[in-house]
């Protein structure tokens, strides 16, 4: 029996027309724009001048005073709502998916945590099924092929060099659903593994690395295209030894992940990344673990225990005790912070949370922007940029008051 995401139901066959709101279109933010969807697809998206009047029988929803943006796309998330993608428990995975979906993430990759290869393969089998039935966009393997010097919240005793045979084992276990793998390219086998991933159509991401500037450039030339949570779990930028950060920021082939939660990055550093990489190369991620959407307390993260205090997750014990362990972030909060604290425009925030990650995953023809013919993946925000509504493939996941 196929697994079911709680709250799923068939979208209404009747056309729904959203009017009166500001709408983030590819051409810019339209005042009093219109978005219409029927079934799972957007049928019309326009500013006031180009909008077609609703037809008799349409369900018209007035969203004056609101902002409608594309559904968010998260390419790096480990769990949420008390559920972890490392559990290999389908129901727990669905809990995590549902938690982020209700916070506006309509497309997400499930990220694993360093573990034994056989256990990671078992997790991949479960996540592959969820991907095949449409609940996930694929799998992101974070570890075990990362540097022991920059392991962060990953268990040091389970780390290993990126032997291409081991890399292939995990890719094969995912049954075509592996979309990204984070590794440290300076380790033995690193460059060959980057080439293997690129040839297999899997994104090679540089992260949890002690790589030098030159070695990072070699990895990019070998096919790496993503910087895993740039600045975190890598050497800081140095004036004589610039390390990986400079190489990743300067190369137009690299999309840089940023965790915009106010804990992982100082606002000035985030501003620098946008200035140096450009808005079209930034992807906001959550790197969220199971405590996202939950209260402070103790939570599992793979084989480790994490304590969340004041919303910040840290490893509770063992050799990496005290290390920040992912985040409790959801992308609706990242969007609001981008506009209210970071000073980004709506268009820049939409690029970072929707357009750029959708392009990176190769799904920009279906989602990531509000255009006719694409999936009806939408987020509705009020005047304070707080989430009040979510539509995923034409279905209301969260309904605005009165709808």
C-alpha positions in Angstrom: 0.0 0.0 0.0 1.4 3.4 -0.9 2.4 5.7 2.0 0.0 8.6 2.5 1.0 12.1 3.4 -1.5 13.3 6.1 -3.9 15.9 4.8 -3.5 14.9 1.1 -6.6 15.0 -0.9 -7.5 15.6 -4.5 -7.4 19.3 -5.6 -10.7 20.9 -6.4 -11.6 20.6 -10.1 -13.1 24.1 -9.9 -10.9 27.0 -10.9 -9.7 29.1 -7.9 -8.8 32.7 -8.6 -6.7 34.7 -6.1 -7.2 38.5 -6.5 -6.2 41.7 -4.8 -2.8 40.6 -3.5 0.7 41.6 -4.4 2.1 38.8 -6.5 5.7 37.9 -7.0 5.9 37.3 -10.7 9.1 36.6 -12.7 8.7 40.1 -14.1 8.5 41.7 -10.7 6.1 42.2 -7.8 2.7 43.1 -9.2 0.3 45.1 -7.1 -3.3 43.8 -7.2 -2.1 40.8 -9.2 -4.1 37.7 -10.1 -3.2 34.0 -9.8 -5.6 31.3 -10.9 -5.2 27.6 -10.6 -7.3 24.6 -11.6 -6.4 21.0 -10.7 -2.7 21.0 -9.9 -1.7 23.7 -12.3 -1.5 27.5 -12.5 -3.7 28.6 -15.4 -3.2 32.4 -15.1 -0.7 34.7 -13.4 -0.6 38.4 -14.2 -0.6 42.0 -13.0 -3.7 44.0 -12.8 -3.3 45.3 -16.4 -2.8 41.8 -17.9 -5.2 39.8 -15.7 -8.2 38.1 -17.2 -11.4 38.7 -15.3 -12.7 35.7 -13.3 -15.3 33.7 -15.2 -18.7 32.6 -13.8 -18.2 29.5 -11.7 -14.7 30.5 -10.6 -14.0 30.5 -6.9 -12.7 34.0 -6.3 -10.7 34.7 -3.1 -9.9 38.3 -2.3 -6.4 38.5 -0.7 -6.0 42.3 -0.6 -3.3 43.3 1.8 -1.4 40.0 1.3 1.6 38.8 -0.7 1.6 35.7 -2.8 5.0 34.1 -3.6 6.1 30.7 -5.1 6.2 27.7 -2.8 9.6 27.4 -1.1 12.2 24.8 -2.2 14.5 23.4 0.5 17.5 21.4 -0.7 19.0 20.7 2.7 16.7 19.5 5.6 17.1 16.6 8.0 13.7 16.6 9.7 11.0 18.5 11.5 8.0 18.2 13.8 9.8 15.7 15.9 10.5 13.5 12.8 13.9 12.7 11.3 14.7 11.5 7.8 17.5 9.4 9.3 14.9 7.3 11.2 14.1 5.0 8.2 10.5 5.2 9.6 8.1 6.2 6.8 5.6 7.8 9.2 8.2 9.8 10.9 9.5 11.0 7.6 6.0 12.0 6.6 5.7 14.0 9.9 8.8 15.9 8.9 7.5 16.6 5.4 4.2 17.8 6.7 5.8 20.1 9.2 7.8 21.9 6.5 4.9 21.8 4.0 2.7 23.7 6.5 5.5 26.3 6.7 5.5 26.9 3.0 8.1 24.4 1.7 6.3 22.7 -1.1 9.4 21.0 -2.6 12.2 19.5 -0.4 15.2 17.1 -0.4 15.5 14.8 2.5 19.0 15.0 4.0 20.6 12.2 5.8 23.3 12.3 8.6 26.6 10.4 8.7 26.1 6.7 9.5 27.1 3.2 8.6 26.8 2.6 4.9 24.3 -0.2 5.3 22.1 1.9 7.5 22.3 4.8 5.1 21.3 2.4 2.3 18.3 1.3 4.4 17.3 4.9 4.9 17.7 5.6 1.2 15.2 2.8 0.4 12.5 4.4 2.5 13.2 7.9 1.2 13.3 6.7 -2.4 9.7 5.3 -2.0 8.6 8.7 -0.7 10.3 10.4 -3.6 8.7 8.0 -6.1 5.2 8.8 -4.8 5.8 12.5 -4.9 6.3 13.5 -1.3 10.0 14.3 -1.7 12.1 15.8 -4.5 14.9 13.4 -3.8 17.7 12.5 -1.3 20.7 14.5 -0.2 23.5 12.5 1.5 25.4 14.6 3.9 28.3 12.5 5.1 30.0 10.1 5.8 32.5 11.3 3.2 33.5 14.5 5.1 36.5 15.8 7.0 37.1 14.8 10.6 38.5 18.3 11.2 35.2 19.9 10.2 32.7 17.2 11.1 30.4 19.6 13.1 27.4 17.5 14.3 28.5 14.4 12.5 29.8 11.4 14.6 33.6 11.3 14.0 33.9 7.5 14.4 31.6 6.9 11.4 33.4 9.2 8.9 35.3 7.7 6.0 37.1 8.7 2.9 35.0 9.1 -0.3 36.0 5.9 -2.0 34.1 5.9 -5.3 32.8 2.4 -4.7 31.2 3.5 -1.5 29.8 6.6 -3.1 28.3 4.4 -5.9 26.8 2.1 -3.3 24.7 5.0 -1.8 23.7 6.4 -5.2 22.6 2.9 -6.3 20.6 2.4 -3.0 18.6 5.5 -3.8 17.2 4.0 -7.0 17.6 7.1 -9.1 16.4 9.5 -6.4 19.8 10.7 -5.2 20.0 14.4 -6.1 22.9 15.6 -4.0 25.9 14.4 -1.9 28.1 16.5 0.3 31.7 15.5 0.6 35.2 16.9 1.4 37.0 16.8 -1.9 40.5 17.0 -0.3 40.1 13.5 1.1 41.5 10.5 -0.7 39.1 9.6 -3.5 37.4 13.0 -3.3 38.0 14.3 -6.8 37.2 10.9 -8.4 34.0 10.8 -6.4 33.0 14.3 -7.6 33.5 13.1 -11.1 31.5 10.0 -10.5 28.6 12.0 -9.0 28.7 14.5 -11.9 28.6 11.7 -14.5 25.7 10.1 -12.6 23.7 13.4 -12.6 24.0 13.8 -8.9 24.9 17.2 -7.5 28.4 17.1 -5.9 28.4 19.6 -3.0 31.5 20.8 -1.2 31.1 20.9 2.6 32.3 19.8 6.0 35.7 20.4 4.4 39.2 21.5 5.3 40.1 22.0 1.7 42.5 24.7 0.4 41.6 27.3 -2.1 43.4 25.4 -4.9 42.0 22.1 -4.0 38.5 23.6 -4.0 39.0 25.0 -7.4 40.1 21.5 -8.6 36.8 20.1 -7.2 34.8 22.7 -9.0 36.6 21.9 -12.3 35.9 18.2 -11.6 32.1 18.9 -11.5 31.1 20.2 -8.0 28.3 22.8 -8.2 27.1 23.5 -4.6 28.7 24.9 -1.4 27.0 23.2 1.5 26.0 25.8 4.1 28.8 28.2 3.1 31.0 29.5 5.9 29.8 26.8 8.3 32.0 23.6 8.8 34.9 24.9 6.7 38.0 27.0 7.4 37.3 30.8 7.8 38.4 33.2 5.0 42.0 34.0 5.4 44.1 36.8 3.8 47.0 34.5 3.0 45.2 31.2 2.9 41.7 32.0 1.5 40.5 28.4 1.8 37.3 27.1 0.2 35.1 30.2 0.9 36.9 32.5 -1.6 36.9 29.8 -4.3 33.2 29.0 -3.8 32.1 32.6 -3.8 34.0 33.6 -6.9 33.1 30.8 -9.2 29.9 31.3 -11.2 29.3 27.5 -11.4 28.7 27.3 -7.7 25.3 27.8 -5.9 26.0 28.7 -2.3 23.7 27.5 0.5 23.1 29.9 3.4 21.3 29.2 6.7 19.5 32.5 7.4 18.4 31.9 11.0 20.5 34.6 12.7 22.6 31.9 14.5 24.7 30.4 11.8 25.6 33.6 10.0 26.0 37.3 11.0 23.9 39.6 8.8 27.1 41.2 7.5 28.3 37.8 6.3 25.1 37.1 4.5 25.2 40.5 2.9 28.7 39.7 1.7 27.7 36.4 0.2 24.8 38.1 -1.8 27.2 40.8 -3.0 30.0 38.5 -4.0 28.0 35.5 -5.4 25.1 37.5 -6.7 21.4 36.9 -6.0 21.1 34.2 -8.7 23.6 31.9 -7.0 22.2 31.9 -3.4 19.9 29.2 -2.0 18.5 29.6 1.4 18.3 26.3 3.3 17.0 25.3 6.7 19.5 22.5 7.6 16.6 21.7 10.0 16.6 18.7 12.3 13.7 17.1 14.0 13.1 20.0 16.4 12.0 22.4 13.7 8.5 23.5 14.5 8.8 22.0 18.0 9.7 23.3 21.5 13.0 23.2 23.3 14.1 19.8 24.5 16.1 16.7 23.6 15.9 15.2 20.1 17.7 12.5 18.1 19.9 13.4 15.1 21.0 10.2 13.4 22.9 8.3 16.1 23.4 11.4 18.3 21.3 13.3 20.8 20.7 17.0 20.4 19.6 19.5 23.0 17.6 22.5 21.8 17.7 25.6 24.0 16.2 28.9 23.0 15.7 27.4 19.6 19.4 26.6 19.0 20.3 22.9 18.5 23.6 21.6 19.8 25.1 18.1 20.3 24.4 17.1 23.9 27.3 14.7 24.5 30.2 12.9 23.1 33.3 14.2 21.3 31.4 16.9 19.4 29.3 18.1 22.4 28.4 21.7 22.1 28.6 21.8 18.3 25.7 23.4 16.5 23.6 20.6 15.1 21.7 21.9 12.2 18.8 24.3 12.9 15.2 24.6 14.0 14.5 26.9 11.1 11.6 26.8 8.7 11.7 28.7 5.4 8.8 31.0 6.2 10.9 32.4 9.0 13.9 32.7 6.7 11.8 34.6 4.2 10.5 37.0 6.8 14.0 37.6 8.1 15.3 38.2 4.6 12.9 41.1 4.2 12.7 42.5 7.7 16.3 42.1 8.9 18.6 41.4 6.0 17.2 44.1 3.8 16.6 41.9 0.7 13.9 42.7 -1.8 10.9 40.4 -2.3 12.4 39.4 -5.7 15.8 38.5 -4.1 14.1 36.5 -1.4 12.0 34.6 -3.9 15.1 33.8 -5.9 16.9 32.4 -2.8 14.0 30.4 -1.5 12.3 29.2 -4.7 13.8 30.1 -8.1 17.5 29.2 -7.5 17.0 25.9 -5.7 14.3 24.8 -8.2 16.8 25.5 -11.0 19.5 23.7 -9.2 17.3 20.6 -8.8 16.2 20.7 -12.5 12.6 21.3 -11.6 12.3 24.9 -12.6 10.0 23.9 -15.5 7.4 22.8 -12.8 7.9 25.0 -9.8 9.9 27.8 -8.3 8.0 30.7 -9.9 4.4 31.8 -10.4 3.7 31.2 -14.1 0.9 29.6 -16.1 1.5 25.9 -16.7 3.6 25.3 -13.6 2.5 23.5 -10.4 0.2 25.5 -8.2 2.7 25.8 -5.4 2.0 29.1 -3.6 2.6 30.7 -0.2 0.4 33.5 1.1 1.9 36.0 3.6 0.2 38.8 5.5 1.4 42.4 5.6 4.0 41.5 8.3 5.3 38.7 6.1 3.8 36.0 8.4 2.6 32.9 6.6 -1.2 32.5 6.5 -1.7 30.2 3.5 0.0 27.4 1.5 -1.1 25.7 -1.7 0.7 22.7 -3.0 -0.2 21.3 -6.4 -3.6 23.0 -6.2 -4.5 21.8 -2.7 -4.8 24.1 0.3 -2.4 22.8 2.9 -2.9 25.9 5.1 -6.0 28.0 4.4 -6.1 31.7 5.1 -8.7 32.8 7.6 -12.1 32.9 5.9 -11.1 30.8 2.9 
